[in-house]
Amino acid sequence: MEENSTINSAKETWQPLPHVAPIGFKNSLLFYIRLLCDFWVSAVYKDVKEFLKNTDNSVLEVGCGLKPYKHLVPKNVRYCGIDWEGAYSSFHYNSADTIYYNGDIFPLADESFDYLFHTEVLEHIFDLNLFLTECYRVLSNKGKMFFTIPFAARYHYIPYDYWRLTPSSIQKLLTSAGFSNVIISPKGSDLVVVIAKINVLLLRTIMRPINNAVLRIINRVIFGLLFVIPWIFFTLIGHILLFLRVGSINDPLGYTVFCEK
């Protein structure tokens, strides 16, 4: 065995764009453009909307970021968002009225919320058992939790990206934390994943980092003109496949999960 080993220090050249709340014309435009362009976000939005419309009394969002789904919470429902204290320095997320904490014990009382949800958070939590135990603790008796987690996703928010979980591991983790009535639903299929990867490849080629400003502009103009029609075509096909649920669900974009305390 070699004494010196090479550590994979992958660098993220294209960090995910912040998922903004649809407040004001600019952010609303960005929000709905993202729903159109990102198959996963489109699928997540539909399920979050369905979950939140049936909430009452109190809702907790963990890892709330810029609160892109807060507007879906019914007006008469108490909403609270918490996030990791390093969210701004690491992910550029900073939102008013958010409770920031050290990432371990939630700064909330036992059984203080009837509903809890988080989206694209679990893959960034290293201690899954502690996190899910905390979710269980702050939920009231018979409280409900909903979350989404990607499966066919690139290494992102480096180095804070730890897991790609299967339905089997999700089920075991939730059961160990005390949750019951677990429902795990795959979103998208292998065909949608292929389309999504092609679109990412097209965009990455257009937006690839080039130090020379002139060459960077030329690259974006040339490849932008070449790829705009294929990108629109593949985006349309992807949404059709997502709607029709065509392809294998054993290799999906990700999963939406519902469970109860």
Backbone bond lengths (Angstrom), bond angles and torsions (degrees), N, CA, C in turn:
res aa  C-N    CA-C-N  psi(-1)  N-CA   C-N-CA  omega(-1)  CA-C   N-CA-C  phi
1 M - - - 1.463 - - 1.528 109.45 -
2 E 1.314 116.18 134.43 1.456 120.09 179.35 1.517 109.85 -74.42
3 E 1.340 115.40 138.49 1.464 119.90 -179.70 1.527 110.64 -71.31
4 N 1.330 114.89 -35.34 1.459 119.09 -179.20 1.523 109.24 -97.56
5 S 1.296 117.10 124.25 1.458 121.77 179.12 1.517 109.76 -117.32
6 T 1.304 114.72 151.13 1.464 120.60 179.03 1.513 109.13 -93.50
7 I 1.304 116.75 124.23 1.460 122.11 178.93 1.516 108.61 -93.34
8 N 1.319 115.79 131.41 1.461 120.75 179.73 1.530 109.28 -72.53
9 S 1.299 115.51 103.31 1.474 120.87 -179.57 1.519 109.18 -104.79
10 A 1.318 115.82 63.62 1.460 120.76 -178.53 1.518 110.59 -60.83
11 K 1.309 115.14 138.95 1.458 120.90 178.80 1.523 109.33 -109.26
12 E 1.308 115.31 139.03 1.461 120.38 -178.32 1.523 109.09 -92.45
13 T 1.318 115.53 106.80 1.465 119.76 -178.82 1.520 112.06 -87.07
14 W 1.338 116.19 -14.99 1.464 120.09 -177.60 1.519 108.57 -139.46
15 Q 1.332 116.64 83.29 1.458 121.20 -179.23 1.527 109.37 -72.92
16 P 1.336 117.39 144.42 1.471 119.72 178.52 1.522 111.22 -53.96
17 L 1.322 115.45 140.48 1.459 120.25 177.81 1.527 109.73 -68.94
18 P 1.328 118.60 142.10 1.465 120.25 178.04 1.529 110.72 -57.39
19 H 1.321 115.33 135.98 1.466 120.91 179.60 1.527 107.60 -87.38
20 V 1.322 116.78 101.17 1.455 122.43 -171.93 1.518 111.56 -85.09
21 A 1.322 115.62 155.19 1.459 121.33 174.77 1.525 108.51 -78.94
22 P 1.327 118.42 144.46 1.470 120.73 -178.64 1.522 112.47 -78.11
23 I 1.329 115.20 67.38 1.462 121.52 179.43 1.528 108.25 -118.01
24 G 1.329 117.29 122.03 1.452 120.68 -175.38 1.521 110.57 85.82
25 F 1.317 116.35 161.18 1.467 120.74 -174.31 1.524 112.26 -63.31
26 K 1.342 117.59 -48.03 1.461 120.82 -175.93 1.524 111.79 -62.47
27 N 1.331 116.59 -50.52 1.469 119.83 -178.08 1.526 112.30 -68.28
28 S 1.330 116.69 -33.84 1.463 119.45 176.32 1.520 110.47 -64.70
29 L 1.332 116.35 -40.71 1.460 120.72 178.04 1.524 110.54 -62.77
30 L 1.341 116.70 -45.59 1.460 120.86 178.87 1.521 111.63 -63.07
31 F 1.327 116.49 -38.97 1.462 121.55 -178.67 1.525 110.82 -62.19
32 Y 1.332 117.16 -48.28 1.457 120.21 -175.40 1.526 112.43 -78.81
33 I 1.325 117.58 -26.28 1.464 119.66 171.69 1.526 109.52 -64.73
34 R 1.331 115.67 -39.08 1.460 119.33 178.91 1.524 111.40 -65.15
35 L 1.330 117.33 -38.75 1.457 120.22 176.54 1.527 110.91 -60.70
36 L 1.323 115.49 -35.88 1.461 120.33 -179.68 1.525 111.75 -73.37
37 C 1.334 116.93 -38.61 1.465 121.22 -172.50 1.521 114.22 -88.98
38 D 1.314 117.49 -28.51 1.464 121.81 -172.90 1.528 109.70 -108.81
39 F 1.327 116.61 108.91 1.462 120.91 -176.93 1.526 111.70 -61.22
40 W 1.333 116.93 -39.34 1.458 120.89 -178.21 1.523 111.13 -66.30
41 V 1.323 117.10 -47.28 1.470 120.60 179.61 1.525 110.14 -62.21
42 S 1.317 116.86 -37.36 1.462 121.06 177.92 1.526 110.95 -61.64
43 A 1.340 116.56 -43.89 1.464 120.99 179.03 1.524 111.11 -67.31
44 V 1.334 116.70 -40.69 1.461 121.58 179.40 1.523 110.75 -62.97
45 Y 1.321 116.07 -45.88 1.469 121.08 -177.92 1.527 111.10 -56.84
46 K 1.318 116.24 -44.14 1.465 120.46 -179.14 1.522 111.16 -60.31
47 D 1.342 117.35 -43.70 1.460 120.94 -177.28 1.525 112.71 -75.26
48 V 1.325 116.83 -37.45 1.469 119.96 176.59 1.530 110.14 -63.35
49 K 1.305 115.61 -42.77 1.471 120.72 179.19 1.520 110.54 -59.47
50 E 1.327 116.51 -42.86 1.471 121.15 -179.47 1.523 110.72 -65.96
51 F 1.343 117.17 -41.15 1.462 120.89 -179.69 1.531 111.18 -66.68
52 L 1.324 116.57 -47.17 1.459 120.26 -173.57 1.524 113.53 -71.29
53 K 1.312 117.91 -27.31 1.469 119.00 -178.62 1.526 111.72 -67.74
54 N 1.340 115.96 -19.59 1.468 120.19 -179.76 1.526 113.19 -100.42
55 T 1.331 117.67 8.63 1.462 120.70 179.93 1.520 111.34 -83.60
56 D 1.319 115.14 156.60 1.463 120.96 173.88 1.521 108.74 -149.77
57 N 1.287 117.17 165.70 1.465 125.80 177.10 1.523 113.22 68.19
58 S 1.372 119.28 -74.58 1.465 119.31 -173.84 1.523 111.24 -151.06
59 V 1.350 115.69 141.20 1.464 122.65 -178.51 1.522 109.34 -133.38
60 L 1.327 116.52 133.18 1.455 122.39 174.59 1.527 108.82 -114.11
61 E 1.344 115.95 129.94 1.460 120.53 172.06 1.523 107.97 -109.65
62 V 1.319 115.93 123.97 1.465 121.76 -179.01 1.531 108.32 -102.10
63 G 1.345 116.03 131.76 1.459 119.47 -174.73 1.512 110.14 69.49
64 C 1.324 116.26 49.33 1.469 121.92 -167.98 1.521 114.20 -74.48
65 G 1.346 118.20 -17.58 1.458 119.73 179.20 1.517 112.50 57.57
66 L 1.326 116.81 -124.46 1.464 122.26 178.26 1.529 111.72 -95.88
67 K 1.322 116.70 15.53 1.469 123.29 176.59 1.534 112.58 55.97
68 P 1.330 118.20 54.80 1.462 119.62 -178.18 1.522 114.70 -67.90
69 Y 1.355 116.91 -15.82 1.466 119.14 -177.26 1.533 113.28 -114.77
70 K 1.310 116.98 6.35 1.459 119.66 -179.14 1.524 111.49 -59.94
71 H 1.332 116.83 -33.33 1.470 120.11 -177.72 1.531 112.40 -65.61
72 L 1.337 116.86 -13.68 1.464 120.60 179.12 1.527 112.38 -86.08
73 V 1.327 116.89 -12.28 1.471 120.83 179.03 1.523 108.68 -72.65
74 P 1.335 118.75 129.59 1.468 120.88 178.62 1.533 111.56 -53.91
75 K 1.306 116.25 144.91 1.463 121.97 -173.90 1.523 113.46 -60.48
76 N 1.311 117.44 -29.94 1.468 120.94 -177.25 1.523 113.33 -87.95
77 V 1.343 117.39 6.58 1.464 121.95 -176.70 1.533 109.96 -103.77
78 R 1.320 116.48 133.90 1.465 121.20 177.17 1.527 109.72 -73.36
79 Y 1.321 116.11 124.76 1.462 121.55 -178.33 1.525 109.96 -114.97
80 C 1.336 115.61 139.19 1.466 121.34 174.72 1.522 108.34 -137.63
81 G 1.331 116.83 136.51 1.454 121.33 177.18 1.516 111.04 -120.38
82 I 1.335 117.02 133.34 1.464 121.07 176.36 1.531 108.69 -124.88
83 D 1.325 115.73 154.07 1.464 119.89 -179.66 1.521 109.53 -155.43
84 W 1.313 115.13 164.18 1.458 122.74 179.12 1.521 110.70 -66.61
85 E 1.327 117.53 141.31 1.453 122.05 -177.19 1.533 112.82 -64.87
86 G 1.327 117.22 -18.25 1.457 120.33 177.63 1.520 113.52 -94.30
87 A 1.334 117.38 12.12 1.465 121.03 -176.26 1.528 112.36 -61.33
88 Y 1.330 116.44 -35.62 1.468 118.49 -178.41 1.524 111.13 -76.00
89 S 1.322 116.95 -48.79 1.463 120.13 -176.44 1.532 112.03 -66.53
90 S 1.314 118.02 -30.17 1.462 121.29 -176.62 1.522 113.72 -98.70
91 F 1.343 116.65 -35.89 1.467 120.21 -173.38 1.525 113.60 -120.74
92 H 1.343 117.48 -3.01 1.470 122.58 -178.50 1.530 111.99 64.90
93 Y 1.332 116.13 33.24 1.459 121.30 176.54 1.523 109.58 -106.58
94 N 1.320 115.86 123.04 1.463 121.17 176.98 1.519 107.56 -148.71
95 S 1.320 117.04 117.91 1.453 120.67 -174.51 1.520 110.44 -133.97
96 A 1.327 114.98 138.75 1.462 120.10 178.45 1.525 110.31 -65.05
97 D 1.313 115.90 151.97 1.465 123.16 177.59 1.526 113.19 63.58
98 T 1.322 116.11 24.10 1.461 120.97 174.98 1.523 109.18 -101.47
99 I 1.324 117.03 138.59 1.461 121.51 175.02 1.526 107.57 -90.24
100 Y 1.329 117.03 116.96 1.462 121.05 179.85 1.529 109.45 -99.22
101 Y 1.337 115.69 138.53 1.467 120.44 -176.92 1.527 109.90 -140.85
102 N 1.321 117.04 175.77 1.465 121.05 -171.28 1.518 114.85 -80.43
103 G 1.324 117.22 0.82 1.452 120.38 177.39 1.509 114.77 93.86
104 D 1.322 118.08 0.11 1.466 120.70 -179.65 1.534 110.23 -105.69
105 I 1.327 116.71 -97.79 1.464 121.72 -178.57 1.529 109.80 -79.86
106 F 1.327 116.96 127.87 1.462 120.09 177.20 1.532 109.35 -62.43
107 P 1.333 118.69 134.43 1.472 120.85 178.73 1.526 111.53 -80.31
108 L 1.331 115.82 54.69 1.459 122.41 -174.91 1.525 109.17 -138.85
109 A 1.328 115.25 153.34 1.466 120.53 -178.37 1.523 111.49 -75.30
110 D 1.319 116.41 158.83 1.462 122.41 175.89 1.529 110.01 -59.32
111 E 1.327 116.21 142.57 1.459 123.90 173.20 1.536 112.78 49.29
112 S 1.327 116.18 44.60 1.466 120.30 -175.74 1.522 114.35 -98.76
113 F 1.357 117.77 -3.70 1.466 120.26 179.71 1.528 110.26 -138.61
114 D 1.326 114.61 145.51 1.465 120.80 179.58 1.528 112.38 -89.79
115 Y 1.327 115.98 -24.28 1.466 120.84 179.90 1.526 109.02 -136.03
116 L 1.318 114.99 146.73 1.459 120.77 179.99 1.527 108.09 -143.13
117 F 1.334 116.10 137.79 1.459 117.94 175.26 1.518 111.02 -145.98
118 H 1.337 115.27 155.81 1.460 121.32 173.65 1.528 108.20 -151.55
119 T 1.314 116.63 144.71 1.462 122.42 -177.25 1.526 109.90 -125.29
120 E 1.323 116.07 127.08 1.458 123.42 179.66 1.535 111.00 52.12
121 V 1.300 116.35 46.32 1.458 122.88 -179.74 1.531 111.45 -113.82
122 L 1.324 116.95 -42.23 1.463 121.02 -169.61 1.527 113.44 -59.78
123 E 1.334 117.47 -32.07 1.474 118.87 -179.98 1.524 111.97 -69.68
124 H 1.344 116.74 -13.68 1.467 121.30 -179.76 1.527 112.76 -101.67
125 I 1.326 116.84 6.31 1.461 122.23 -179.84 1.528 108.51 -104.31
126 F 1.331 116.85 117.22 1.468 118.77 -178.24 1.526 111.63 -74.85
127 D 1.335 117.29 -44.72 1.465 121.19 179.94 1.537 108.42 -93.27
128 L 1.303 116.04 84.74 1.462 121.13 -176.96 1.522 112.39 -64.66
129 N 1.317 116.83 -37.95 1.472 120.29 -178.77 1.524 111.57 -62.62
130 L 1.327 116.52 -45.16 1.461 119.70 178.90 1.522 110.77 -63.76
131 F 1.315 116.31 -44.77 1.470 120.89 -178.19 1.528 111.02 -60.38
132 L 1.319 117.45 -49.30 1.462 120.65 -177.90 1.521 111.75 -69.46
133 T 1.321 116.88 -32.71 1.462 120.29 175.26 1.528 110.58 -64.33
134 E 1.323 116.51 -38.91 1.466 120.98 176.90 1.531 111.20 -66.63
135 C 1.319 116.40 -39.94 1.464 119.78 175.93 1.527 110.08 -59.17
136 Y 1.321 115.54 -43.30 1.460 120.94 179.14 1.530 110.51 -63.72
137 R 1.314 117.02 -42.88 1.466 121.77 -176.06 1.520 112.42 -61.65
138 V 1.331 117.86 -43.11 1.471 120.21 -173.73 1.523 112.55 -83.23
139 L 1.338 117.68 -9.68 1.458 120.35 176.97 1.526 110.59 -81.28
140 S 1.317 116.08 142.16 1.456 120.74 176.10 1.521 110.04 -73.16
141 N 1.308 116.94 168.51 1.459 121.34 177.82 1.525 110.07 -57.84
142 K 1.335 117.05 130.27 1.468 123.79 -175.48 1.528 112.20 69.28
143 G 1.338 116.38 13.71 1.458 119.83 177.63 1.521 111.12 -64.48
144 K 1.332 116.23 157.77 1.461 121.71 -174.11 1.523 111.06 -119.23
145 M 1.329 116.02 140.58 1.463 121.52 177.08 1.524 110.04 -123.96
146 F 1.324 114.68 140.24 1.464 122.75 177.40 1.520 107.92 -131.98
147 F 1.326 116.86 137.93 1.461 118.42 173.75 1.519 110.98 -153.64
148 T 1.310 115.03 161.86 1.459 122.13 175.72 1.521 108.27 -122.26
149 I 1.334 115.35 147.27 1.457 120.15 178.73 1.527 108.61 -145.76
150 P 1.329 118.33 131.29 1.472 120.29 -179.53 1.526 111.58 -74.20
151 F 1.298 115.40 156.32 1.465 121.41 176.11 1.532 110.01 -120.75
152 A 1.320 116.93 -55.86 1.476 121.12 178.58 1.526 108.65 -92.24
153 A 1.316 115.27 71.37 1.466 120.92 -177.72 1.520 109.95 -127.51
154 R 1.315 116.69 145.07 1.460 120.76 179.15 1.535 110.17 -72.03
155 Y 1.301 115.64 164.20 1.471 122.97 174.15 1.526 107.56 -63.73
156 H 1.338 117.26 116.04 1.458 119.99 -172.78 1.526 110.97 -138.80
157 Y 1.322 114.71 164.24 1.469 121.52 -174.14 1.527 109.93 47.64
158 I 1.311 114.53 47.08 1.465 122.21 -179.08 1.530 110.82 -61.77
159 P 1.329 119.53 133.19 1.474 128.83 7.49 1.524 114.09 -98.48
160 Y 1.339 117.53 16.71 1.468 120.13 -173.02 1.531 111.88 -93.04
161 D 1.305 116.96 48.59 1.458 122.30 178.50 1.532 106.90 -134.17
162 Y 1.341 116.09 110.80 1.458 119.76 -166.89 1.529 116.26 -113.52
163 W 1.334 117.91 -31.08 1.461 118.00 -166.87 1.531 113.36 -136.65
164 R 1.347 114.70 150.41 1.460 123.56 161.72 1.523 104.75 -128.32
165 L 1.321 116.86 108.41 1.458 121.43 -171.22 1.523 112.18 -97.96
166 T 1.329 115.80 143.67 1.455 122.29 174.55 1.527 109.15 -91.71
167 P 1.335 117.97 164.78 1.469 119.26 175.66 1.526 113.03 -56.21
168 S 1.327 117.12 -35.09 1.466 119.92 179.50 1.526 111.65 -63.30
169 S 1.330 116.68 -45.34 1.461 119.77 -179.28 1.528 111.15 -69.65
170 I 1.327 117.24 -37.08 1.465 120.79 178.00 1.520 110.18 -61.85
171 Q 1.325 116.05 -45.87 1.465 121.16 179.68 1.533 110.79 -59.47
172 K 1.318 117.42 -47.48 1.467 121.14 -178.25 1.525 111.68 -65.48
173 L 1.317 117.17 -41.68 1.464 120.86 179.64 1.529 111.32 -62.28
174 L 1.324 116.59 -44.16 1.464 120.46 -178.53 1.527 111.20 -69.30
175 T 1.309 116.62 -41.26 1.467 120.41 178.66 1.528 110.59 -63.52
176 S 1.322 116.89 -41.24 1.466 121.03 178.59 1.518 111.99 -63.92
177 A 1.344 116.56 -31.53 1.464 120.46 179.35 1.522 112.26 -80.74
178 G 1.346 117.08 -7.89 1.452 120.51 176.96 1.515 115.34 108.60
179 F 1.318 117.98 -3.86 1.461 120.67 -177.13 1.532 111.48 -76.91
180 S 1.333 115.27 155.91 1.459 121.49 179.33 1.531 109.73 -135.59
181 N 1.331 115.58 177.74 1.465 121.80 179.55 1.528 111.55 50.51
182 V 1.312 115.97 48.07 1.462 121.93 -176.96 1.528 110.18 -77.97
183 I 1.325 115.68 127.12 1.467 122.10 176.57 1.522 107.83 -122.80
184 I 1.330 116.62 120.09 1.467 122.01 -177.92 1.520 108.63 -116.40
185 S 1.329 116.75 121.49 1.461 120.93 -176.71 1.524 110.64 -119.92
186 P 1.353 117.50 121.84 1.466 119.63 175.79 1.521 110.37 -71.29
187 K 1.318 116.60 145.86 1.461 122.16 178.73 1.522 109.14 -120.36
188 G 1.326 115.92 125.79 1.447 120.07 -176.96 1.522 110.44 80.12
189 S 1.311 115.96 -176.58 1.458 122.25 -177.65 1.517 109.22 -144.89
190 D 1.343 115.37 -179.39 1.460 118.58 178.13 1.527 111.97 -60.94
191 L 1.335 116.70 -32.58 1.464 119.91 179.45 1.532 111.53 -68.42
192 V 1.324 116.33 -40.42 1.467 120.01 177.08 1.526 110.31 -66.32
193 V 1.324 116.42 -37.83 1.469 120.98 177.26 1.525 110.56 -60.32
194 V 1.345 116.44 -44.40 1.471 120.27 179.02 1.518 110.73 -60.19
195 I 1.330 116.73 -45.94 1.471 120.91 179.12 1.526 110.49 -61.31
196 A 1.338 116.22 -43.00 1.465 120.18 179.91 1.525 111.38 -62.25
197 K 1.334 117.31 -40.81 1.464 121.09 179.70 1.529 110.88 -66.71
198 I 1.324 117.52 -37.63 1.466 120.62 177.40 1.525 109.91 -63.34
199 N 1.328 116.73 -44.55 1.465 120.39 179.44 1.526 111.94 -62.36
200 V 1.333 115.93 -40.07 1.466 119.70 177.51 1.523 110.34 -63.71
201 L 1.319 116.86 -41.03 1.466 121.07 178.47 1.526 110.90 -61.44
202 L 1.320 117.14 -42.49 1.466 120.95 178.81 1.532 110.58 -62.86
203 L 1.335 115.95 -47.51 1.464 119.62 -179.05 1.522 111.88 -66.43
204 R 1.331 116.37 -38.11 1.464 119.92 179.71 1.529 110.88 -64.63
205 T 1.311 116.57 -36.27 1.461 120.33 177.95 1.523 111.04 -66.76
206 I 1.331 115.51 -41.05 1.468 119.88 179.26 1.526 111.14 -66.94
207 M 1.341 116.60 -42.71 1.462 121.85 -172.07 1.530 113.27 -99.01
208 R 1.327 118.50 13.88 1.463 120.00 -176.84 1.521 110.81 -59.61
209 P 1.331 117.61 141.58 1.464 120.93 -177.12 1.532 111.79 -71.51
210 I 1.309 116.03 124.70 1.469 123.06 176.52 1.527 107.18 -130.31
211 N 1.313 116.57 125.40 1.461 120.56 -174.85 1.529 113.03 -63.66
212 N 1.309 116.52 -40.87 1.459 120.60 -179.23 1.531 109.76 -73.45
213 A 1.334 116.41 121.35 1.465 121.35 -174.69 1.526 112.00 -62.55
214 V 1.319 117.12 -40.77 1.464 120.56 -178.23 1.524 110.38 -66.27
215 L 1.341 116.30 -46.74 1.455 119.94 179.36 1.530 111.21 -64.78
216 R 1.339 116.16 -33.56 1.461 119.94 178.60 1.533 110.31 -64.73
217 I 1.320 116.77 -42.75 1.468 120.73 178.96 1.526 110.63 -65.73
218 I 1.344 115.83 -44.24 1.470 120.27 179.07 1.525 110.59 -59.78
219 N 1.345 116.06 -44.10 1.467 120.97 179.22 1.524 110.95 -59.15
220 R 1.331 116.70 -44.90 1.453 120.16 -177.00 1.522 112.10 -69.58
221 V 1.321 116.93 -36.50 1.466 120.16 179.23 1.527 110.38 -68.55
222 I 1.335 116.47 -50.36 1.464 120.93 -176.39 1.523 111.51 -63.14
223 F 1.332 116.11 -54.17 1.460 119.21 -177.37 1.528 111.86 -71.83
224 G 1.332 116.99 -29.45 1.459 119.84 175.67 1.522 111.13 -62.17
225 L 1.336 116.74 -44.34 1.463 120.93 178.37 1.523 111.89 -66.89
226 L 1.337 115.98 -37.85 1.467 120.30 -178.79 1.527 112.30 -70.49
227 F 1.333 116.22 -35.42 1.461 120.14 -169.77 1.523 114.76 -101.05
228 V 1.325 119.64 -9.86 1.461 120.43 -173.26 1.534 111.66 -63.26
229 I 1.325 117.56 -42.61 1.466 120.21 179.85 1.529 111.31 -68.48
230 P 1.351 119.02 -47.32 1.480 118.45 175.64 1.520 113.00 -59.03
231 W 1.344 116.55 -38.84 1.467 119.66 -179.06 1.523 110.49 -64.01
232 I 1.319 118.06 -43.98 1.464 121.57 177.65 1.529 110.37 -62.09
233 F 1.330 116.19 -42.60 1.468 120.97 179.81 1.521 111.08 -61.57
234 F 1.334 116.54 -49.70 1.462 119.83 -178.51 1.529 111.74 -65.96
235 T 1.319 117.58 -34.99 1.462 120.97 177.67 1.519 110.60 -63.46
236 L 1.314 117.01 -43.59 1.466 121.51 178.11 1.524 110.82 -62.90
237 I 1.334 116.71 -45.85 1.463 120.84 178.99 1.525 110.81 -61.88
238 G 1.332 116.73 -41.80 1.455 120.91 -179.78 1.519 112.63 -60.00
239 H 1.336 116.76 -43.38 1.465 120.08 179.38 1.529 111.30 -67.61
240 I 1.316 116.93 -35.49 1.470 120.35 177.28 1.527 110.21 -64.91
241 L 1.335 116.43 -45.67 1.465 120.76 178.84 1.531 111.11 -63.07
242 L 1.338 115.84 -39.03 1.465 120.45 179.20 1.522 110.60 -64.50
243 F 1.317 116.01 -41.52 1.469 121.23 -179.16 1.521 111.41 -68.92
244 L 1.337 116.54 -42.31 1.465 121.19 -177.31 1.527 112.93 -81.91
245 R 1.334 116.98 -10.21 1.462 122.63 -179.91 1.531 111.24 57.66
246 V 1.320 114.52 49.49 1.462 121.47 -179.72 1.520 109.67 -93.09
247 G 1.342 117.31 138.01 1.457 121.35 177.51 1.516 112.64 109.49
248 S 1.324 116.04 -179.90 1.455 121.95 -178.00 1.522 111.37 -81.35
249 I 1.335 116.29 129.11 1.468 120.73 178.60 1.524 111.50 -85.99
250 N 1.325 117.31 0.98 1.464 120.26 176.97 1.519 112.72 -83.44
251 D 1.323 116.58 -3.45 1.462 121.26 176.37 1.529 108.13 -137.27
252 P 1.353 117.26 64.56 1.457 121.79 -171.77 1.528 113.36 -87.37
253 L 1.320 114.85 176.27 1.459 120.15 171.00 1.522 110.31 -64.40
254 G 1.317 115.50 -40.17 1.464 120.73 -179.30 1.512 110.50 178.07
255 Y 1.329 115.92 -163.21 1.463 121.27 -175.30 1.528 110.95 -133.28
256 T 1.319 115.29 146.10 1.451 120.99 166.91 1.531 106.54 -110.14
257 V 1.326 115.37 140.93 1.469 120.41 -171.75 1.527 109.73 -132.02
258 F 1.313 115.38 135.88 1.467 122.38 175.84 1.524 107.66 -126.45
259 C 1.326 116.10 138.40 1.475 119.96 176.55 1.525 109.53 -155.11
260 E 1.317 115.56 171.83 1.457 121.66 -177.30 1.520 110.68 -132.02
261 K 1.300 115.20 156.26 1.472 121.35 175.30 1.519 109.80 -84.77
